[in-house]
């Protein structure tokens, strides 16, 4: 595995992931639109690139973690972007969450330079990025995937090869549909339980020991009960992923009526100024509609 890595995008997920590579001894070059976000890593030994092109020219593997399809296209295909800095034998890995068609478009440009491309979105939160317990969902040539496995193993606990370019993105969007549904279900169930006079903590104990047992429910419910909507995964990003999944489903001719309703709920939260909070803040839409704030203890 090559030791020279370039990282573009030092946000909620990118910064802790890049930090893990430094800790593991990789040679690291970084670039971020907001230059001040590079400083903590530069102080620890990373090199600051002057542009995505400069970064890609200097390293063997370039990794991008940005927000939207437009952002990925701009940083990869734009003037002074990643692709102009690539040459034969190099690798670009996009760990953003975008649509499969964007991945295929970028892969075509990368391969025209004699380089290789993987789409490798992650399943997991900022905490998992810090702890190295992310799950990678990878699309692209199997030989490139296998070459990059040591890198994925530093950053995560599991790597799933999903198939050709774009399939990693497809799997990530499907998984996030499930997560969005779970958050919507938890929101409505917790509000209903509170309205009925049930102790939500008792409800969660039943969930924790029954067929619905999931660490996700426990983690999110505790934060909701504490009114802690600090960001592990921003609502704006989950909303974007739901919209991408719905567009993908439309292309595939698969109606997703329940997901349509979940998207409406997230849209309402965004309109209420919750976009920069954790996606668990969607519960506030249900609370406001019912006039009932969720609480842990009956009568509390």
Backbone as CSV, one residue per row, in Angstrom:
resi,resn,N_x,N_y,N_z,CA_x,CA_y,CA_z,C_x,C_y,C_z
1,UNK,0.846,-1.196,0.000,0.000,0.000,0.000,0.877,1.240,0.000
2,UNK,0.644,2.197,-0.903,1.447,3.415,-0.916,1.267,4.210,0.367
3,UNK,2.317,4.886,0.770,2.287,5.624,2.029,1.917,7.089,1.841
4,UNK,1.923,7.580,0.607,1.611,8.999,0.412,0.127,9.165,0.097
5,UNK,-0.583,9.820,1.029,-2.027,9.986,0.945,-2.355,11.475,0.917
6,UNK,-3.316,11.834,0.093,-3.835,13.198,0.074,-5.280,13.195,0.521
7,UNK,-5.647,14.147,1.404,-7.015,14.186,1.917,-7.634,15.541,1.608
8,UNK,-8.789,15.520,0.960,-9.513,16.738,0.612,-10.858,16.736,1.316
9,UNK,-11.085,17.735,2.168,-12.338,17.835,2.916,-12.140,17.449,4.367
10,UNK,-12.000,18.447,5.239,-11.687,18.190,6.654,-12.841,18.618,7.541
11,UNK,-14.032,18.132,7.202,-15.227,18.453,7.956,-15.486,17.455,9.068
12,UNK,-16.760,17.241,9.366,-17.171,16.389,10.483,-16.549,15.004,10.423
13,UNK,-16.507,14.400,9.238,-15.964,13.058,9.080,-14.514,13.073,8.605
14,UNK,-14.176,13.991,7.696,-12.849,13.983,7.101,-11.735,14.236,8.087
15,UNK,-11.931,15.162,8.999,-10.856,15.515,9.933,-10.442,14.344,10.819
16,UNK,-11.389,13.661,11.509,-10.946,12.538,12.341,-10.372,11.372,11.541
17,UNK,-10.835,11.168,10.322,-10.297,10.094,9.492,-8.871,10.413,9.060
18,UNK,-8.635,11.649,8.616,-7.277,12.061,8.248,-6.342,11.987,9.446
19,UNK,-6.860,12.343,10.605,-6.058,12.288,11.825,-5.602,10.868,12.128
20,UNK,-6.469,9.885,11.886,-6.096,8.489,12.112,-4.946,8.067,11.201
21,UNK,-4.948,8.556,9.975,-3.859,8.208,9.053,-2.529,8.775,9.546
22,UNK,-2.554,9.994,10.055,-1.329,10.566,10.637,-0.850,9.716,11.802
23,UNK,-1.776,9.326,12.652,-1.414,8.501,13.818,-0.816,7.165,13.400
24,UNK,-1.253,6.664,12.245,-0.769,5.363,11.754,0.542,5.477,10.981
25,UNK,1.055,6.689,10.811,2.350,6.867,10.181,2.332,7.112,8.687
26,UNK,1.150,7.340,8.113,1.081,7.643,6.682,1.599,9.053,6.422
27,UNK,2.249,9.233,5.280,2.613,10.566,4.818,1.341,11.222,4.293
28,UNK,0.990,12.400,4.827,-0.314,12.983,4.550,-0.195,14.405,4.022
29,UNK,-0.882,14.665,2.919,-1.050,16.013,2.380,-2.533,16.346,2.446
30,UNK,-2.884,17.571,2.833,-4.287,17.929,3.023,-4.638,19.195,2.248
31,UNK,-5.912,19.313,1.914,-6.451,20.542,1.335,-7.887,20.693,1.780
32,UNK,-8.257,21.916,2.120,-9.626,22.212,2.509,-9.970,23.616,2.042
33,UNK,-11.226,23.795,1.624,-11.651,25.115,1.153,-11.401,26.191,2.217
34,UNK,-11.758,25.887,3.474,-11.452,26.786,4.583,-10.073,26.410,5.094
35,UNK,-9.086,27.215,4.758,-7.689,26.852,5.003,-7.382,26.631,6.483
36,UNK,-8.062,27.335,7.368,-7.767,27.219,8.801,-7.999,25.803,9.327
37,UNK,-8.866,25.026,8.658,-9.129,23.655,9.098,-7.939,22.731,8.858
38,UNK,-6.986,23.165,8.035,-5.795,22.344,7.787,-4.770,22.471,8.909
39,UNK,-4.793,23.594,9.625,-3.720,23.913,10.566,-3.462,22.847,11.621
40,UNK,-4.499,22.304,12.311,-4.218,21.291,13.343,-3.455,20.075,12.808
41,UNK,-3.741,19.678,11.574,-3.046,18.534,10.986,-1.654,18.923,10.493
42,UNK,-1.521,20.137,9.989,-0.204,20.613,9.547,0.750,20.694,10.729
43,UNK,0.258,21.160,11.866,1.078,21.230,13.081,1.594,19.851,13.464
44,UNK,0.814,18.816,13.158,1.184,17.445,13.514,2.016,16.760,12.431
45,UNK,2.297,17.459,11.323,3.181,16.873,10.324,2.638,16.733,8.938
46,UNK,1.350,17.069,8.723,0.803,17.006,7.370,1.299,18.184,6.546
47,UNK,1.314,18.007,5.227,1.657,19.101,4.319,0.369,19.730,3.819
48,UNK,0.320,21.047,3.712,-0.840,21.755,3.166,-0.639,21.970,1.672
49,UNK,-1.572,21.466,0.871,-1.507,21.675,-0.571,-2.115,23.031,-0.923
50,UNK,-1.761,23.539,-2.073,-2.286,24.837,-2.510,-3.578,24.685,-3.310
51,UNK,-3.867,23.486,-3.783,-5.082,23.219,-4.557,-5.280,21.707,-4.622
52,UNK,-6.485,21.243,-4.988,-6.673,19.804,-5.205,-5.721,19.247,-6.262
53,UNK,-5.437,20.016,-7.298,-4.512,19.571,-8.337,-3.109,19.376,-7.766
54,UNK,-2.664,20.336,-6.983,-1.352,20.251,-6.335,-1.281,19.014,-5.452
55,UNK,-2.341,18.770,-4.706,-2.378,17.611,-3.816,-2.295,16.309,-4.604
56,UNK,-3.141,16.170,-5.619,-3.168,14.927,-6.392,-1.849,14.670,-7.106
57,UNK,-1.189,15.732,-7.533,0.105,15.607,-8.197,1.163,15.072,-7.239
58,UNK,1.023,15.398,-5.942,2.075,15.092,-4.969,1.948,13.721,-4.324
59,UNK,0.770,13.089,-4.403,0.544,11.854,-3.651,0.153,10.706,-4.582
60,UNK,0.137,9.510,-4.005,-0.246,8.327,-4.778,-1.736,8.024,-4.670
61,UNK,-2.325,8.322,-3.517,-3.754,8.085,-3.310,-4.399,9.374,-2.820
62,UNK,-5.404,9.854,-3.541,-6.165,11.036,-3.147,-7.527,10.596,-2.636
63,UNK,-7.933,11.144,-1.479,-9.228,10.818,-0.884,-10.039,12.102,-0.772
64,UNK,-11.296,12.049,-1.200,-12.178,13.201,-1.083,-13.339,12.890,-0.140
65,UNK,-13.639,13.831,0.756,-14.807,13.735,1.646,-15.472,15.105,1.670
66,UNK,-16.351,15.329,0.715,-17.079,16.593,0.650,-18.576,16.301,0.683
67,UNK,-19.410,17.325,0.507,-20.813,17.189,0.900,-21.777,16.732,-0.191
68,UNK,-21.726,17.340,-1.353,-22.780,17.134,-2.349,-22.190,16.708,-3.694
69,UNK,-23.036,16.197,-4.608,-22.536,15.883,-5.945,-21.856,17.074,-6.613
70,UNK,-22.429,18.264,-6.462,-21.819,19.454,-7.064,-20.445,19.728,-6.464
71,UNK,-20.303,19.517,-5.151,-19.011,19.724,-4.492,-17.973,18.734,-5.017
72,UNK,-18.380,17.477,-5.165,-17.453,16.448,-5.650,-17.003,16.776,-7.072
73,UNK,-17.947,17.156,-7.915,-17.584,17.498,-9.296,-16.642,18.696,-9.337
74,UNK,-16.927,19.689,-8.505,-16.090,20.897,-8.503,-14.667,20.574,-8.075
75,UNK,-14.521,19.781,-7.011,-13.189,19.525,-6.469,-12.415,18.534,-7.336
76,UNK,-13.129,17.688,-8.065,-12.444,16.689,-8.897,-12.254,17.134,-10.341
77,UNK,-13.283,17.752,-10.905,-13.269,18.043,-12.341,-13.041,19.513,-12.663
78,UNK,-13.100,20.381,-11.673,-12.956,21.804,-11.924,-11.522,22.205,-12.243
79,UNK,-11.370,23.472,-12.596,-10.028,24.002,-12.840,-9.207,23.856,-11.569
80,UNK,-7.982,23.353,-11.697,-7.102,23.063,-10.563,-7.709,21.991,-9.639
81,UNK,-8.548,21.121,-10.223,-9.140,20.032,-9.464,-8.234,18.812,-9.395
82,UNK,-8.762,17.748,-8.817,-7.981,16.529,-8.618,-7.553,15.916,-9.951
83,UNK,-8.500,15.758,-10.873,-8.216,15.021,-12.108,-7.041,15.618,-12.889
84,UNK,-6.938,16.945,-13.027,-5.758,17.483,-13.731,-4.426,17.139,-13.062
85,UNK,-4.462,16.793,-11.782,-3.232,16.449,-11.073,-2.897,14.969,-11.077
86,UNK,-3.768,14.149,-11.654,-3.551,12.706,-11.672,-2.650,12.291,-12.829
87,UNK,-2.008,11.141,-12.642,-1.225,10.514,-13.708,-1.373,9.013,-13.583
88,UNK,-0.828,8.297,-14.541,-1.003,6.839,-14.592,-0.551,6.183,-13.286
89,UNK,-1.366,5.235,-12.808,-1.025,4.463,-11.625,-1.548,5.029,-10.323
90,UNK,-2.024,6.273,-10.345,-2.536,6.879,-9.116,-3.986,6.457,-8.871
91,UNK,-4.455,6.735,-7.650,-5.802,6.310,-7.254,-6.548,7.493,-6.654
92,UNK,-7.822,7.635,-7.030,-8.728,8.579,-6.384,-9.835,7.783,-5.708
93,UNK,-10.033,8.041,-4.419,-11.102,7.405,-3.650,-12.052,8.499,-3.181
94,UNK,-13.313,8.419,-3.590,-14.301,9.382,-3.110,-15.098,8.754,-1.978
95,UNK,-14.938,9.308,-0.767,-15.645,8.825,0.414,-16.838,9.713,0.765
96,UNK,-17.190,10.634,-0.132,-18.401,11.427,0.050,-19.616,10.518,-0.155
97,UNK,-20.817,11.044,0.116,-22.032,10.319,-0.249,-22.732,11.111,-1.337
98,UNK,-22.685,10.569,-2.550,-23.320,11.214,-3.699,-24.109,10.152,-4.457
99,UNK,-24.575,10.486,-5.655,-25.329,9.521,-6.445,-24.381,8.704,-7.329
100,UNK,-24.775,7.479,-7.686,-23.903,6.633,-8.511,-23.504,7.260,-9.836
101,UNK,-24.391,8.051,-10.456,-24.057,8.644,-11.758,-22.905,9.638,-11.630
102,UNK,-22.830,10.354,-10.513,-21.704,11.259,-10.285,-20.410,10.473,-10.168
103,UNK,-20.461,9.358,-9.446,-19.267,8.509,-9.310,-18.799,8.003,-10.664
104,UNK,-19.739,7.570,-11.497,-19.354,7.036,-12.805,-18.777,8.135,-13.701
105,UNK,-19.320,9.338,-13.610,-18.804,10.459,-14.396,-17.364,10.776,-14.019
106,UNK,-17.088,10.807,-12.717,-15.731,11.105,-12.257,-14.791,9.957,-12.604
107,UNK,-15.260,8.727,-12.451,-14.431,7.564,-12.775,-13.979,7.609,-14.225
108,UNK,-14.867,8.007,-15.124,-14.510,8.085,-16.552,-13.372,9.071,-16.774
109,UNK,-13.440,10.231,-16.087,-12.378,11.239,-16.232,-11.070,10.759,-15.620
110,UNK,-11.172,10.060,-14.489,-9.978,9.536,-13.816,-9.294,8.483,-14.678
111,UNK,-10.086,7.564,-15.213,-9.525,6.470,-16.005,-8.907,6.973,-17.305
112,UNK,-9.403,8.105,-17.824,-8.815,8.701,-19.024,-7.389,9.183,-18.769
113,UNK,-7.038,9.402,-17.488,-5.673,9.804,-17.122,-4.790,8.596,-16.802
114,UNK,-5.343,7.387,-16.940,-4.590,6.183,-16.609,-4.586,5.871,-15.129
115,UNK,-5.424,6.578,-14.362,-5.514,6.372,-12.918,-6.730,5.495,-12.605
116,UNK,-6.909,5.148,-11.338,-8.007,4.276,-10.911,-8.921,5.016,-9.941
117,UNK,-10.186,4.594,-9.895,-11.184,5.271,-9.056,-11.967,4.260,-8.237
118,UNK,-12.215,4.609,-6.979,-13.126,3.858,-6.113,-14.133,4.821,-5.513
119,UNK,-15.405,4.435,-5.494,-16.358,5.145,-4.645,-16.457,4.337,-3.356
120,UNK,-16.255,5.019,-2.223,-16.157,4.316,-0.945,-16.807,5.119,0.174
121,UNK,-18.117,5.362,0.081,-18.791,6.067,1.171,-18.734,5.247,2.450
122,UNK,-18.904,5.924,3.578,-18.782,5.253,4.871,-20.121,5.190,5.573
123,UNK,-20.316,4.138,6.343,-21.462,4.030,7.232,-20.936,4.194,8.648
124,UNK,-21.424,5.228,9.329,-20.949,5.504,10.685,-20.907,6.999,10.937
125,UNK,-20.757,7.357,12.205,-20.796,8.751,12.637,-19.396,9.291,12.885
126,UNK,-19.333,10.546,13.341,-18.050,11.155,13.687,-17.332,10.355,14.776
127,UNK,-18.089,9.851,15.745,-17.467,9.056,16.804,-16.820,7.805,16.232
128,UNK,-17.505,7.141,15.303,-16.934,5.949,14.662,-15.698,6.313,13.845
129,UNK,-15.699,7.511,13.240,-14.516,7.963,12.487,-13.330,8.142,13.429
130,UNK,-13.572,8.680,14.614,-12.498,8.851,15.602,-11.953,7.495,16.055
131,UNK,-12.868,6.543,16.259,-12.491,5.252,16.841,-12.011,4.248,15.802
132,UNK,-12.165,4.572,14.515,-11.770,3.636,13.478,-12.716,2.471,13.336
133,UNK,-14.023,2.713,13.575,-15.012,1.632,13.502,-16.032,1.859,12.380
134,UNK,-15.645,2.627,11.381,-16.513,2.854,10.235,-16.655,1.584,9.394
135,UNK,-17.696,1.554,8.560,-17.871,0.497,7.568,-17.784,1.149,6.191
136,UNK,-16.903,0.626,5.336,-16.728,1.168,3.988,-17.504,0.336,2.986
137,UNK,-18.194,1.015,2.089,-18.994,0.388,1.049,-18.361,0.789,-0.279
138,UNK,-17.716,-0.159,-0.942,-16.781,0.200,-2.016,-17.239,-0.307,-3.377
139,UNK,-17.157,0.596,-4.368,-17.398,0.236,-5.764,-16.163,0.553,-6.598
140,UNK,-15.900,-0.266,-7.615,-14.740,-0.052,-8.479,-14.083,-1.369,-8.825
141,UNK,-12.944,-1.294,-9.475,-12.222,-2.513,-9.861,-11.762,-3.272,-8.625
142,UNK,-11.953,-4.591,-8.627,-11.588,-5.376,-7.440,-10.096,-5.281,-7.132
143,UNK,-9.257,-5.225,-8.154,-7.811,-5.151,-7.911,-7.458,-3.862,-7.177
144,UNK,-8.094,-2.748,-7.551,-7.850,-1.480,-6.855,-8.370,-1.552,-5.430
145,UNK,-9.548,-2.133,-5.263,-10.129,-2.338,-3.930,-9.177,-3.122,-3.033
146,UNK,-8.641,-4.219,-3.541,-7.750,-5.049,-2.729,-6.446,-4.320,-2.405
147,UNK,-5.971,-3.514,-3.337,-4.756,-2.739,-3.086,-4.961,-1.736,-1.955
148,UNK,-6.176,-1.227,-1.833,-6.458,-0.192,-0.838,-6.974,-0.736,0.492
149,UNK,-7.130,-2.040,0.605,-7.647,-2.624,1.850,-6.850,-2.223,3.098
150,UNK,-5.509,-2.186,3.046,-4.777,-1.759,4.254,-5.159,-0.351,4.717
151,UNK,-5.446,0.522,3.774,-5.885,1.871,4.111,-7.253,1.842,4.773
152,UNK,-8.186,1.106,4.185,-9.519,0.992,4.779,-9.451,0.371,6.176
153,UNK,-8.543,-0.570,6.362,-8.434,-1.242,7.662,-7.953,-0.318,8.772
154,UNK,-7.201,0.715,8.419,-6.788,1.710,9.416,-7.977,2.568,9.833
155,UNK,-8.865,2.832,8.897,-9.954,3.778,9.130,-11.247,3.137,9.614
156,UNK,-11.421,1.843,9.384,-12.702,1.220,9.711,-12.565,-0.192,10.224
157,UNK,-13.704,-0.747,10.619,-13.734,-2.115,11.152,-14.188,-3.130,10.115
158,UNK,-14.788,-2.655,9.014,-15.312,-3.569,7.998,-15.319,-2.874,6.648
159,UNK,-15.010,-3.628,5.609,-15.060,-3.111,4.245,-15.856,-4.085,3.394
160,UNK,-16.869,-3.567,2.693,-17.733,-4.392,1.854,-17.503,-4.017,0.394
161,UNK,-17.139,-4.995,-0.420,-16.996,-4.750,-1.860,-18.362,-4.912,-2.495
162,UNK,-18.921,-3.807,-3.021,-20.296,-3.799,-3.525,-20.391,-4.080,-5.014
163,UNK,-19.255,-3.954,-5.753,-19.287,-4.217,-7.184,-18.652,-3.097,-7.988
164,UNK,-19.173,-2.847,-9.160,-18.602,-1.860,-10.086,-18.749,-0.440,-9.542
165,UNK,-18.099,0.510,-10.193,-18.179,1.920,-9.797,-19.642,2.342,-9.657
166,UNK,-19.949,3.016,-8.563,-21.301,3.487,-8.293,-22.074,2.602,-7.348
167,UNK,-21.664,1.342,-7.215,-22.416,0.424,-6.366,-22.198,0.694,-4.879
168,UNK,-21.025,1.209,-4.527,-20.806,1.614,-3.136,-21.756,2.728,-2.755
169,UNK,-21.909,3.712,-3.657,-22.829,4.823,-3.401,-24.269,4.328,-3.307
170,UNK,-24.643,3.414,-4.194,-26.001,2.872,-4.162,-26.281,2.203,-2.821
171,UNK,-25.329,1.407,-2.333,-25.530,0.724,-1.062,-25.644,1.732,0.085
172,UNK,-24.814,2.781,0.062,-24.859,3.782,1.131,-26.215,4.485,1.170
173,UNK,-26.753,4.831,0.013,-28.040,5.517,-0.016,-29.154,4.610,0.495
174,UNK,-29.113,3.334,0.160,-30.111,2.388,0.657,-30.017,2.271,2.183
175,UNK,-28.798,2.188,2.699,-28.612,2.087,4.150,-29.145,3.338,4.853
176,UNK,-28.903,4.510,4.256,-29.368,5.736,4.895,-30.881,5.891,4.832
177,UNK,-31.517,5.266,3.860,-32.980,5.205,3.881,-33.444,4.499,5.157
178,UNK,-32.799,3.392,5.495,-33.161,2.657,6.714,-32.941,3.523,7.946
179,UNK,-31.787,4.188,8.026,-31.497,5.026,9.185,-32.506,6.164,9.326
180,UNK,-32.868,6.786,8.210,-33.848,7.874,8.259,-35.202,7.362,8.738
181,UNK,-35.599,6.185,8.275,-36.853,5.581,8.737,-36.789,5.308,10.243
182,UNK,-35.658,4.780,10.701,-35.507,4.485,12.135,-35.650,5.748,12.977
183,UNK,-35.058,6.856,12.500,-35.147,8.097,13.258,-36.572,8.631,13.276
184,UNK,-37.253,8.518,12.148,-38.642,8.953,12.094,-39.515,8.094,13.007
185,UNK,-39.284,6.786,12.995,-40.061,5.880,13.845,-39.797,6.151,15.326
186,UNK,-38.534,6.342,15.693,-38.203,6.646,17.085,-38.861,7.952,17.516
187,UNK,-38.851,8.946,16.631,-39.445,10.242,16.949,-40.934,10.106,17.238
188,UNK,-41.648,9.447,16.351,-43.097,9.325,16.533,-43.434,8.446,17.735
189,UNK,-42.699,7.348,17.923,-42.973,6.454,19.052,-42.710,7.149,20.380
190,UNK,-41.601,7.904,20.478,-41.263,8.577,21.736,-42.267,9.672,22.072
191,UNK,-42.708,10.410,21.060,-43.706,11.455,21.308,-45.041,10.833,21.727
192,UNK,-45.455,9.780,21.037,-46.699,9.104,21.405,-46.613,8.538,22.824
193,UNK,-45.495,7.899,23.153,-45.329,7.333,24.493,-45.438,8.412,25.559
194,UNK,-44.809,9.558,25.303,-44.874,10.655,26.266,-46.300,11.159,26.430
195,UNK,-47.021,11.329,25.312,-48.418,11.780,25.366,-49.299,10.810,26.152
196,UNK,-49.012,9.510,26.036,-49.806,8.496,26.726,-49.410,8.316,28.187
197,UNK,-48.388,9.033,28.639,-47.959,8.941,30.032,-46.983,7.822,30.304
198,UNK,-46.426,7.226,29.242,-45.438,6.175,29.435,-44.070,6.787,29.743
199,UNK,-43.269,6.037,30.460,-41.882,6.429,30.713,-41.056,5.995,29.502
200,UNK,-40.485,6.943,28.796,-39.743,6.624,27.577,-38.534,5.749,27.880
201,UNK,-37.915,5.918,29.053,-36.785,5.065,29.408,-37.228,3.610,29.546
202,UNK,-38.436,3.368,30.095,-38.962,2.001,30.166,-39.171,1.439,28.764
203,UNK,-39.709,2.280,27.877,-39.908,1.864,26.494,-38.598,1.431,25.861
204,UNK,-37.549,2.204,26.099,-36.253,1.898,25.498,-35.641,0.627,26.081
205,UNK,-35.921,0.332,27.342,-35.434,-0.928,27.930,-36.059,-2.129,27.235
206,UNK,-37.339,-2.002,26.902,-38.014,-3.089,26.181,-37.405,-3.242,24.792
207,UNK,-37.177,-2.114,24.117,-36.558,-2.144,22.786,-35.172,-2.773,22.856
208,UNK,-34.428,-2.471,23.923,-33.045,-2.940,24.058,-32.944,-4.448,24.265
209,UNK,-34.013,-5.068,24.747,-33.933,-6.498,25.062,-34.778,-7.363,24.131
210,UNK,-35.501,-6.746,23.216,-36.384,-7.502,22.337,-35.845,-7.612,20.932
211,UNK,-36.745,-7.872,20.009,-36.368,-8.071,18.617,-35.867,-6.815,17.935
212,UNK,-36.118,-5.648,18.526,-35.655,-4.386,17.945,-34.301,-3.959,18.487
213,UNK,-33.659,-4.830,19.250,-32.400,-4.472,19.904,-31.401,-3.890,18.905
214,UNK,-30.896,-2.694,19.248,-29.935,-2.019,18.374,-29.194,-0.958,19.173
215,UNK,-27.864,-0.936,19.102,-27.112,0.140,19.771,-27.518,1.515,19.266
216,UNK,-27.945,1.576,17.999,-28.349,2.860,17.425,-29.486,3.471,18.217
217,UNK,-30.517,2.677,18.517,-31.654,3.198,19.273,-31.213,3.757,20.619
218,UNK,-30.347,3.040,21.302,-29.910,3.484,22.630,-29.127,4.793,22.551
219,UNK,-28.217,4.864,21.586,-27.390,6.066,21.450,-28.232,7.279,21.100
220,UNK,-29.097,7.148,20.076,-29.895,8.284,19.643,-30.917,8.684,20.697
221,UNK,-31.551,7.704,21.346,-32.571,8.015,22.345,-31.980,8.764,23.535
222,UNK,-30.800,8.359,23.968,-30.172,9.048,25.099,-29.882,10.506,24.764
223,UNK,-29.434,10.761,23.554,-29.156,12.141,23.148,-30.448,12.949,23.046
224,UNK,-31.498,12.314,22.521,-32.781,13.000,22.417,-33.307,13.360,23.803
225,UNK,-33.244,12.421,24.737,-33.735,12.674,26.088,-32.922,13.753,26.790
226,UNK,-31.645,13.850,26.427,-30.789,14.892,27.005,-30.896,16.204,26.245
227,UNK,-31.723,16.228,25.198,-31.859,17.395,24.304,-30.499,17.773,23.717
228,UNK,-29.712,16.765,23.407,-28.380,16.965,22.848,-28.428,16.676,21.353
229,UNK,-28.453,17.734,20.558,-28.494,17.591,19.113,-27.171,18.013,18.474
230,UNK,-26.080,17.883,19.253,-24.754,18.160,18.695,-24.480,17.172,17.561
231,UNK,-23.702,17.601,16.578,-23.631,16.880,15.306,-22.724,15.662,15.357
232,UNK,-23.316,14.510,15.091,-22.578,13.328,14.670,-22.777,13.128,13.177
233,UNK,-23.991,13.416,12.714,-24.310,13.406,11.282,-25.380,14.477,11.079
234,UNK,-25.032,15.525,10.364,-25.908,16.692,10.256,-27.208,16.365,9.526
235,UNK,-28.277,16.996,9.973,-29.583,16.790,9.344,-29.541,17.149,7.862
236,UNK,-28.815,18.200,7.493,-28.757,18.600,6.081,-28.167,17.490,5.208
237,UNK,-27.225,16.731,5.754,-26.618,15.649,4.972,-27.568,14.459,4.854
238,UNK,-28.261,14.127,5.945,-29.233,13.036,5.863,-30.364,13.401,4.911
239,UNK,-30.823,14.650,4.967,-31.885,15.081,4.059,-31.424,14.961,2.609
240,UNK,-30.195,15.380,2.349,-29.631,15.263,0.999,-29.583,13.804,0.554
241,UNK,-29.205,12.909,1.456,-29.109,11.493,1.097,-30.474,10.886,0.810
242,UNK,-31.497,11.287,1.581,-32.851,10.796,1.315,-33.303,11.248,-0.070
243,UNK,-33.030,12.500,-0.401,-33.420,13.016,-1.718,-32.685,12.289,-2.841
244,UNK,-31.402,11.999,-2.638,-30.652,11.245,-3.646,-31.212,9.831,-3.798
245,UNK,-31.588,9.220,-2.677,-32.152,7.865,-2.726,-33.493,7.860,-3.451
246,UNK,-34.308,8.875,-3.205,-35.600,8.951,-3.885,-35.417,9.144,-5.395
247,UNK,-34.447,9.966,-5.780,-34.167,10.158,-7.208,-33.689,8.856,-7.836
248,UNK,-32.839,8.115,-7.113,-32.334,6.833,-7.607,-33.471,5.823,-7.751
249,UNK,-34.380,5.821,-6.767,-35.534,4.920,-6.818,-36.446,5.260,-7.994
250,UNK,-36.606,6.552,-8.258,-37.437,6.979,-9.392,-36.834,6.473,-10.702
251,UNK,-35.509,6.598,-10.838,-34.834,6.101,-12.041,-35.023,4.592,-12.190
252,UNK,-35.049,3.889,-11.051,-35.167,2.432,-11.084,-36.619,1.964,-11.178
253,UNK,-37.560,2.898,-11.119,-38.969,2.529,-11.199,-39.492,1.879,-9.937
254,UNK,-38.927,2.263,-8.777,-39.332,1.685,-7.494,-39.995,2.772,-6.646
255,UNK,-41.316,2.697,-6.420,-41.965,3.702,-5.574,-41.583,3.502,-4.105
256,UNK,-41.267,4.593,-3.433,-40.904,4.553,-2.008,-41.833,5.506,-1.247
257,UNK,-43.066,5.074,-1.026,-44.072,5.958,-0.452,-43.745,6.342,0.988
258,UNK,-43.255,5.403,1.772,-42.918,5.708,3.167,-41.723,6.674,3.213
259,UNK,-40.757,6.450,2.336,-39.596,7.336,2.284,-39.998,8.742,1.849
260,UNK,-41.001,8.851,0.990,-41.534,10.174,0.630,-42.009,10.917,1.880
261,UNK,-42.693,10.202,2.764,-43.188,10.822,3.995,-42.042,11.201,4.924
262,UNK,-41.030,10.346,4.992,-39.867,10.638,5.832,-39.129,11.855,5.302
263,UNK,-39.014,11.961,3.974,-38.355,13.128,3.384,-39.107,14.405,3.743
264,UNK,-40.434,14.355,3.734,-41.244,15.521,4.123,-40.916,15.936,5.555
265,UNK,-40.775,14.956,6.439,-40.460,15.253,7.837,-39.108,15.960,7.952
266,UNK,-38.112,15.486,7.211,-36.795,16.114,7.236,-36.828,17.497,6.586
267,UNK,-37.649,17.636,5.566,-37.804,18.947,4.934,-38.382,19.956,5.925
268,UNK,-39.360,19.522,6.711,-39.939,20.399,7.726,-38.897,20.810,8.762
269,UNK,-38.062,19.870,9.162,-37.004,20.183,10.131,-36.023,21.195,9.558
270,UNK,-35.672,21.030,8.289,-34.755,21.971,7.647,-35.366,23.365,7.596
271,UNK,-36.643,23.439,7.286,-37.327,24.730,7.218,-37.420,25.394,8.590
272,UNK,-37.312,24.607,9.647,-37.346,25.143,11.006,-35.945,25.457,11.544
273,UNK,-34.950,25.438,10.656,-33.603,25.831,11.046,-32.771,24.756,11.713
274,UNK,-33.096,23.478,11.471,-32.386,22.375,12.132,-31.266,21.780,11.278
275,UNK,-31.011,22.341,10.106,-30.099,21.708,9.148,-28.707,21.453,9.698
276,UNK,-28.200,22.366,10.523,-26.836,22.236,11.031,-26.752,21.397,12.300
277,UNK,-27.896,20.946,12.812,-27.913,20.078,13.991,-27.845,18.612,13.561
278,UNK,-27.693,17.726,14.534,-27.722,16.301,14.232,-29.093,15.921,13.670
279,UNK,-29.124,14.886,12.840,-30.397,14.518,12.219,-31.430,14.020,13.215
280,UNK,-31.009,13.691,14.434,-31.972,13.323,15.474,-32.884,14.489,15.840
281,UNK,-32.482,15.712,15.485,-33.308,16.887,15.786,-34.609,16.885,14.993
282,UNK,-34.786,15.946,14.065,-36.053,15.823,13.339,-37.194,15.540,14.310
283,UNK,-36.894,15.007,15.484,-37.942,14.718,16.470,-38.688,15.979,16.891
284,UNK,-38.030,17.123,16.800,-38.670,18.365,17.227,-39.882,18.710,16.363
285,UNK,-39.890,18.266,15.104,-41.040,18.496,14.227,-42.252,17.734,14.755
286,UNK,-42.044,16.488,15.162,-43.129,15.673,15.699,-43.590,16.227,17.046
287,UNK,-42.637,16.657,17.871,-42.988,17.243,19.172,-43.845,18.490,19.005
288,UNK,-43.446,19.362,18.081,-44.186,20.610,17.875,-45.597,20.331,17.356
289,UNK,-45.735,19.357,16.473,-47.052,19.026,15.928,-47.979,18.484,17.017
290,UNK,-47.410,17.724,17.949,-48.218,17.123,19.025,-48.326,18.020,20.254
291,UNK,-47.457,19.037,20.327,-47.438,19.882,21.513,-46.911,19.146,22.724
292,UNK,-46.046,18.159,22.478,-45.518,17.330,23.567,-44.015,17.165,23.425
293,UNK,-43.212,17.755,24.321,-41.776,17.472,24.309,-41.490,16.122,24.953
294,UNK,-40.654,15.328,24.339,-40.320,14.013,24.895,-39.563,14.187,26.196
295,UNK,-39.918,13.396,27.181,-39.230,13.442,28.475,-38.980,12.019,28.959
296,UNK,-38.023,11.886,29.847,-37.601,10.560,30.274,-38.505,9.957,31.345
297,UNK,-38.942,10.761,32.280,-39.628,10.222,33.450,-41.069,10.723,33.499
298,UNK,-41.997,9.846,33.789,-43.403,10.219,33.876,-43.571,11.347,34.891
299,UNK,-44.243,12.398,34.418,-44.506,13.515,35.325,-43.330,14.451,35.452
300,UNK,-42.175,14.143,34.736,-40.995,14.976,34.847,-41.049,16.167,33.934
